[in-house]
């Protein structure tokens, strides 16, 4: 017999249809799927034997989707702050990674990241890092949904010798784990400045054959763009277009330094953008033209980037920052309304990953990835508009309950299935190892 649960919040925010707020409704889940969204009294009558979860002061939203992470880098939080991107990468992060990155490092760092993200209402993350098999083990141990990057980069690491080795190992992992319901995959070439034309051509072939998204840092800094013009005689997006990589499967991470023609190019090809506002600000990379991208019809998702460049895996703060930057940068208070920011952090991410038929909104038939936010707090009172509160007032500390694939992973603010003290001990062990490396 399937297990049926009725979740009874004060408000259901389904995201589809856009802007909808359903008061005194229930969400009914059976095993891993949403089977009904209907008035609470009707749910009780239709499912009299169901398990009931009363959340009388809560908003229930789709699980948040972190569209760009380097999850294992949780173990490098605060290692090299207050530096511009290339100095940060070349002189601090890459040397540190060369010393300590391993299967063990990626597993422990990703598990720590999963714990942080689940407690903050994130149910799915799109990852790009070395040793993706270790990240897969961590995500499955945490019971969290993950899109794993089949990374490609031209330099040697502890994980692989060259771009071909990276791709071969990633494709083998994809073939081996493709049946895991919590896992999906992306091709993840690091960036135009670290990947050759030959490797990009191979990635374009794999993307078509395997029907996988392509997840890549692009147009993150002005220096990246000018260097590409010197080296390749064209800007990075033009090069990707020439190599056949622009299309609905492309997830352009950061996309800060775009001109109007490039915004139109992304729109025409149906590309998505993973907007990482806090990381872009912290590294002084700039502010993405989100208002213009939205106006052109480009799908926007929201990512945190890694904690080494953000320090938090917190989509509530990213939603608020994204909405405010869009307004301030464009001069229009309506550039990114609260409902649109929430959509970017849920359904926008799902669309970018090709998972919109499974997650991203509270719709019967979709998987039960859900987040409950308790709006009964002094700092959230009174509440006139729960969607406004979710974006502009609430924080991850107000998340009370989280379901992934129908399983309750956070209950009354407490992680289920993960040992907090063990996670802290592993993090402390890595602090000593990284500090001495």
C-alpha positions as CSV (number, residue, x, y, z in Angstrom):
1,X,0.0,0.0,0.0
2,X,1.4,3.5,-0.9
3,X,2.1,5.8,2.0
4,X,-0.1,8.9,1.8
5,X,0.7,12.2,3.7
6,X,-1.4,15.4,3.8
7,X,0.7,18.5,4.4
8,X,-1.5,21.4,5.7
9,X,0.2,24.8,5.6
10,X,-1.4,28.2,5.9
11,X,-0.4,28.9,2.3
12,X,0.6,26.8,-0.6
13,X,2.8,28.8,-3.1
14,X,2.8,26.4,-6.1
15,X,4.9,28.7,-8.4
16,X,2.7,27.3,-11.3
17,X,0.5,29.1,-12.1
18,X,2.8,32.2,-11.6
19,X,1.9,34.3,-8.6
20,X,-0.7,31.9,-7.2
21,X,-1.2,31.8,-3.4
22,X,-3.5,29.1,-2.1
23,X,-4.8,29.7,1.4
24,X,-6.1,26.8,3.5
25,X,-5.1,24.2,0.9
26,X,-3.3,20.9,1.4
27,X,-0.7,19.1,-0.6
28,X,-1.2,15.3,-0.7
29,X,1.9,13.2,-1.4
30,X,1.9,9.4,-2.0
31,X,5.3,7.8,-1.8
32,X,7.6,10.1,-3.9
33,X,4.9,12.1,-5.8
34,X,2.4,14.9,-5.4
35,X,-1.0,13.5,-6.1
36,X,-3.3,16.4,-5.2
37,X,-3.4,20.1,-4.3
38,X,-6.8,20.9,-3.0
39,X,-8.7,22.6,-0.1
40,X,-7.9,21.0,3.3
41,X,-11.4,19.9,4.1
42,X,-11.6,18.1,0.8
43,X,-8.3,16.4,1.3
44,X,-9.4,15.1,4.7
45,X,-12.6,13.7,3.2
46,X,-10.8,12.1,0.2
47,X,-7.8,10.7,2.2
48,X,-9.3,9.9,5.7
49,X,-6.5,7.5,6.6
50,X,-3.6,9.6,5.5
51,X,-0.8,10.8,7.8
52,X,-1.4,14.5,8.5
53,X,1.3,17.2,8.9
54,X,-0.2,20.4,10.3
55,X,1.8,23.6,9.5
56,X,-0.7,26.3,10.5
57,X,1.7,29.2,10.3
58,X,3.7,28.1,7.3
59,X,4.1,28.7,3.6
60,X,4.8,25.6,1.6
61,X,6.9,26.1,-1.5
62,X,8.7,23.9,-4.0
63,X,12.1,22.8,-2.9
64,X,14.7,25.5,-3.8
65,X,17.2,24.6,-6.6
66,X,20.8,25.8,-6.3
67,X,21.7,26.1,-10.0
68,X,25.5,26.5,-9.5
69,X,27.7,25.0,-6.8
70,X,31.1,23.6,-6.1
71,X,29.7,21.8,-3.1
72,X,32.9,20.2,-1.8
73,X,34.5,23.6,-1.4
74,X,32.5,24.0,1.8
75,X,35.7,22.8,3.4
76,X,37.5,25.9,2.0
77,X,35.0,28.5,3.4
78,X,36.9,31.6,4.2
79,X,40.3,30.3,3.0
80,X,41.0,33.2,0.6
81,X,38.6,36.2,1.0
82,X,38.6,39.7,-0.4
83,X,40.5,38.9,-3.7
84,X,39.6,39.4,-7.4
85,X,38.7,36.2,-9.3
86,X,41.9,35.4,-11.1
87,X,44.2,36.2,-8.1
88,X,41.8,34.1,-5.9
89,X,41.8,31.2,-8.4
90,X,45.4,31.1,-9.6
91,X,47.3,32.0,-6.4
92,X,45.1,30.5,-3.7
93,X,42.3,28.1,-4.7
94,X,44.0,26.1,-7.4
95,X,47.2,25.6,-5.3
96,X,45.2,24.6,-2.3
97,X,43.1,22.1,-4.4
98,X,46.3,20.6,-5.8
99,X,47.4,19.9,-2.3
100,X,44.3,18.4,-0.7
101,X,41.5,17.5,-3.2
102,X,40.7,13.8,-3.1
103,X,37.8,11.4,-3.1
104,X,37.6,11.8,0.7
105,X,37.8,15.6,0.5
106,X,34.9,15.8,-2.0
107,X,32.7,13.3,-0.1
108,X,33.2,15.1,3.2
109,X,32.8,18.6,1.8
110,X,29.8,17.7,-0.3
111,X,28.1,16.0,2.7
112,X,28.7,19.2,4.8
113,X,27.2,21.3,2.0
114,X,24.2,19.0,1.7
115,X,23.5,19.5,5.4
116,X,23.7,23.2,5.0
117,X,21.6,23.3,1.9
118,X,18.8,21.0,3.3
119,X,18.5,23.1,6.4
120,X,18.1,26.1,4.2
121,X,15.3,24.6,2.1
122,X,17.4,23.6,-0.9
123,X,16.4,20.2,-2.2
124,X,18.5,20.0,-5.5
125,X,22.0,21.3,-6.4
126,X,23.8,21.5,-9.7
127,X,27.4,20.7,-9.0
128,X,30.7,21.2,-10.8
129,X,33.8,19.7,-9.2
130,X,36.4,16.9,-9.2
131,X,35.6,13.4,-8.1
132,X,31.8,13.5,-8.9
133,X,31.4,9.9,-7.8
134,X,32.3,11.1,-4.2
135,X,29.8,13.9,-4.6
136,X,27.2,11.4,-5.7
137,X,27.8,9.2,-2.6
138,X,27.4,12.2,-0.4
139,X,24.2,13.4,-2.0
140,X,22.7,9.9,-1.8
141,X,23.7,9.6,1.8
142,X,22.0,12.9,2.6
143,X,18.9,12.0,0.6
144,X,19.4,15.1,-1.6
145,X,18.8,15.6,-5.3
146,X,21.9,16.4,-7.3
147,X,22.8,17.2,-10.9
148,X,26.4,16.0,-11.2
149,X,28.9,17.8,-13.5
150,X,30.9,15.7,-15.9
151,X,33.8,18.1,-15.6
152,X,36.2,19.0,-18.3
153,X,39.4,21.1,-18.0
154,X,42.7,21.0,-19.7
155,X,45.0,20.7,-16.7
156,X,45.9,17.7,-14.7
157,X,44.5,17.1,-11.2
158,X,44.3,14.3,-8.6
159,X,41.1,13.2,-10.4
160,X,42.2,13.0,-14.0
161,X,45.2,13.6,-16.3
162,X,43.7,15.6,-19.2
163,X,40.4,16.7,-20.7
164,X,39.8,13.3,-22.4
165,X,40.4,11.5,-19.1
166,X,37.9,13.8,-17.3
167,X,35.3,13.2,-19.9
168,X,35.8,9.4,-20.0
169,X,35.5,9.1,-16.3
170,X,32.4,11.3,-16.2
171,X,30.7,9.5,-19.0
172,X,31.4,6.1,-17.3
173,X,29.9,7.5,-14.0
174,X,26.8,8.8,-15.9
175,X,26.3,5.3,-17.5
176,X,26.7,3.6,-14.1
177,X,24.4,5.8,-12.0
178,X,21.8,7.0,-14.6
179,X,19.2,4.9,-12.9
180,X,19.5,6.6,-9.5
181,X,16.2,8.6,-9.0
182,X,18.0,11.4,-7.0
183,X,20.8,11.9,-9.6
184,X,21.0,13.6,-13.0
185,X,24.0,14.8,-14.9
186,X,25.4,17.8,-16.8
187,X,28.4,18.2,-19.0
188,X,30.5,20.7,-17.1
189,X,33.4,22.3,-19.1
190,X,35.0,24.7,-16.6
191,X,35.2,27.9,-18.6
192,X,36.2,29.1,-22.1
193,X,39.6,30.1,-20.8
194,X,40.4,26.5,-19.5
195,X,38.9,24.4,-22.3
196,X,40.1,24.0,-25.8
197,X,38.1,24.0,-29.1
198,X,38.8,20.3,-29.5
199,X,37.3,19.5,-26.1
200,X,34.4,21.8,-26.7
201,X,33.6,20.0,-29.9
202,X,33.6,16.7,-28.1
203,X,31.3,18.1,-25.4
204,X,28.9,19.3,-28.1
205,X,28.8,15.8,-29.5
206,X,28.1,14.2,-26.1
207,X,25.4,16.8,-25.3
208,X,23.5,15.8,-28.4
209,X,24.0,12.1,-28.0
210,X,23.2,11.9,-24.3
211,X,20.7,14.8,-24.1
212,X,22.5,16.5,-21.3
213,X,22.7,20.2,-20.2
214,X,26.0,22.0,-20.6
215,X,27.0,23.8,-17.4
216,X,29.8,26.4,-17.9
217,X,31.2,29.6,-16.3
218,X,31.1,32.3,-19.0
219,X,31.5,36.1,-19.3
220,X,32.2,36.2,-15.5
221,X,34.8,39.0,-15.7
222,X,35.7,41.8,-18.1
223,X,39.2,40.3,-18.2
224,X,37.9,36.9,-19.4
225,X,36.1,38.7,-22.3
226,X,39.1,40.8,-23.4
227,X,41.5,37.8,-23.1
228,X,39.2,35.8,-25.4
229,X,39.2,38.5,-28.0
230,X,43.0,38.5,-27.9
231,X,43.4,34.8,-28.0
232,X,40.5,33.7,-30.2
233,X,39.6,36.9,-32.0
234,X,36.1,36.8,-30.5
235,X,34.2,37.1,-27.3
236,X,33.5,33.8,-25.4
237,X,29.8,33.5,-26.3
238,X,30.6,34.0,-30.0
239,X,33.2,31.2,-29.7
240,X,30.7,28.9,-28.0
241,X,28.2,29.6,-30.7
242,X,30.8,28.9,-33.4
243,X,31.5,25.5,-31.7
244,X,27.8,24.6,-31.6
245,X,27.3,24.9,-27.9
246,X,24.5,27.5,-27.7
247,X,21.0,26.0,-27.3
248,X,18.3,25.2,-24.8
249,X,20.7,22.9,-23.0
250,X,23.3,25.6,-22.2
251,X,23.5,26.9,-18.6
252,X,25.6,30.0,-18.7
253,X,26.9,30.6,-15.2
254,X,27.4,34.2,-14.1
255,X,26.9,35.9,-17.5
256,X,27.9,39.2,-16.0
257,X,29.6,41.0,-18.9
258,X,27.1,40.8,-21.7
259,X,26.2,43.3,-24.4
260,X,22.8,43.7,-26.0
261,X,23.7,41.4,-28.9
262,X,24.8,38.6,-26.5
263,X,21.6,38.9,-24.5
264,X,19.7,38.5,-27.7
265,X,21.9,35.5,-28.6
266,X,21.1,33.8,-25.4
267,X,17.4,34.5,-25.9
268,X,17.3,33.2,-29.5
269,X,19.1,30.0,-28.6
270,X,16.9,29.3,-25.6
271,X,19.8,29.3,-23.1
272,X,19.5,29.6,-19.4
273,X,21.6,31.8,-17.0
274,X,22.7,30.7,-13.5
275,X,22.7,34.0,-11.7
276,X,25.1,34.1,-8.7
277,X,24.7,37.6,-7.3
278,X,26.6,37.3,-4.0
279,X,29.7,35.5,-5.5
280,X,29.8,38.1,-8.3
281,X,29.8,40.9,-5.8
282,X,32.3,39.3,-3.4
283,X,34.8,38.7,-6.2
284,X,34.1,42.2,-7.6
285,X,33.2,40.6,-11.0
286,X,30.3,42.8,-11.5
287,X,26.5,42.7,-11.7
288,X,24.7,40.5,-14.2
289,X,22.1,42.4,-16.4
290,X,19.2,40.3,-15.1
291,X,16.5,42.9,-15.9
292,X,17.6,42.9,-19.5
293,X,17.8,39.1,-19.6
294,X,14.3,38.7,-18.2
295,X,12.9,41.3,-20.6
296,X,14.5,39.3,-23.5
297,X,12.9,36.1,-22.3
298,X,16.0,34.3,-21.0
299,X,15.3,31.7,-18.4
300,X,17.0,32.6,-15.1
301,X,17.9,30.3,-12.3
302,X,19.8,31.2,-9.1
303,X,23.0,29.7,-7.7
304,X,25.2,30.4,-4.8
305,X,28.5,29.3,-6.4
306,X,30.9,27.6,-3.9
307,X,31.3,28.7,-0.3
308,X,34.9,29.7,-1.0
309,X,33.6,32.6,-3.1
310,X,30.3,33.2,-1.3
311,X,30.7,31.8,2.2
312,X,27.0,30.8,2.3
313,X,24.9,28.2,0.5
314,X,21.8,30.3,1.1
315,X,19.2,30.8,-1.6
316,X,17.0,33.0,0.5
317,X,19.7,35.7,0.7
318,X,20.4,35.1,-3.0
319,X,16.8,35.6,-4.0
320,X,16.6,38.9,-2.1
321,X,19.9,40.1,-3.5
322,X,18.9,39.1,-7.1
323,X,15.6,41.0,-6.8
324,X,17.2,44.1,-5.3
325,X,20.1,44.2,-7.8
326,X,17.8,43.8,-10.7
327,X,15.8,46.8,-9.5
328,X,18.7,49.0,-8.6
329,X,20.6,48.2,-11.8
330,X,17.7,48.8,-14.1
331,X,16.0,51.7,-12.4
332,X,12.7,49.7,-12.4
333,X,11.2,48.5,-9.2
334,X,9.3,45.9,-11.2
335,X,12.4,44.5,-12.9
336,X,12.3,41.3,-10.8
337,X,9.2,41.1,-8.6
338,X,9.2,38.8,-5.6
339,X,7.2,36.1,-7.4
340,X,9.7,36.1,-10.3
341,X,12.6,35.8,-7.9
342,X,11.0,32.8,-6.2
343,X,10.3,31.3,-9.6
344,X,14.0,31.7,-10.5
345,X,15.0,29.8,-7.4
346,X,12.6,26.9,-8.1
347,X,11.1,26.4,-11.6
348,X,13.8,28.4,-13.4
349,X,16.5,26.1,-12.1
350,X,14.4,23.0,-12.9
351,X,14.0,24.3,-16.5
352,X,17.7,24.9,-16.9
353,X,18.4,21.3,-15.8
354,X,15.7,19.8,-18.0
355,X,13.9,18.7,-14.9
356,X,10.8,20.9,-15.1
357,X,8.5,17.9,-15.6
358,X,9.7,16.5,-12.3
359,X,10.5,19.3,-9.9
360,X,10.3,23.1,-9.5
361,X,6.6,23.6,-8.8
362,X,3.8,22.1,-6.6
363,X,1.8,20.3,-9.3
364,X,0.1,16.9,-9.2
365,X,2.3,14.3,-10.8
366,X,5.6,16.0,-9.9
367,X,8.0,14.6,-7.4
368,X,7.5,15.8,-3.8
369,X,10.4,18.1,-3.3
370,X,9.0,20.6,-0.8
371,X,10.1,23.2,1.7
372,X,8.0,24.6,4.6
373,X,8.8,28.1,5.9
374,X,7.5,29.2,9.2
375,X,6.3,32.8,8.9
376,X,5.2,33.0,12.6
377,X,8.1,35.1,13.9
378,X,8.3,38.6,15.3
379,X,10.5,39.8,12.5
380,X,8.0,38.4,10.0
381,X,4.8,39.9,11.5
382,X,2.4,40.9,10.3
383,X,2.3,39.1,7.0
384,X,0.2,40.6,4.2
385,X,1.8,38.8,1.3
386,X,3.6,35.5,1.9
387,X,5.5,35.6,-1.4
388,X,6.9,39.0,-0.5
389,X,7.9,37.8,2.9
390,X,9.7,34.7,1.4
391,X,11.9,36.9,-0.8
392,X,12.3,40.1,1.2
393,X,11.9,39.2,4.8
394,X,12.3,35.5,5.6
395,X,15.6,33.7,5.8
396,X,16.9,30.1,5.8
397,X,16.5,30.1,9.6
398,X,12.8,30.1,9.2
399,X,12.8,26.8,7.2
400,X,11.2,24.1,9.4
401,X,10.6,21.1,7.2
402,X,12.0,19.8,3.9
403,X,10.9,16.8,1.8
404,X,13.0,15.3,-1.0
405,X,11.5,12.7,-3.3
406,X,8.7,12.4,-0.7
407,X,11.1,11.7,2.2
408,X,11.2,14.1,5.1
409,X,14.8,15.2,5.3
410,X,14.3,18.1,7.8
411,X,11.7,18.0,10.5
412,X,11.0,20.9,12.8
413,X,14.4,22.4,11.9
414,X,16.4,19.2,12.6
415,X,18.2,17.1,9.9
416,X,17.1,13.5,9.6
417,X,19.6,10.8,8.8
418,X,22.8,12.9,9.2
419,X,24.9,13.1,12.4
420,X,25.6,16.8,13.1
421,X,28.5,16.1,15.5
422,X,30.1,13.8,13.1
423,X,29.9,16.4,10.3
424,X,31.4,19.0,12.6
425,X,34.3,16.7,13.6
426,X,35.1,15.9,9.9
427,X,35.1,19.7,9.1
428,X,37.4,20.4,12.0
429,X,39.7,17.6,10.9
430,X,39.9,19.2,7.4
431,X,40.5,22.6,8.8
432,X,43.7,21.3,10.4
433,X,44.8,19.4,7.2
434,X,44.1,22.3,4.9
435,X,45.7,24.8,7.3
436,X,48.9,22.7,7.4
437,X,49.0,21.9,3.7
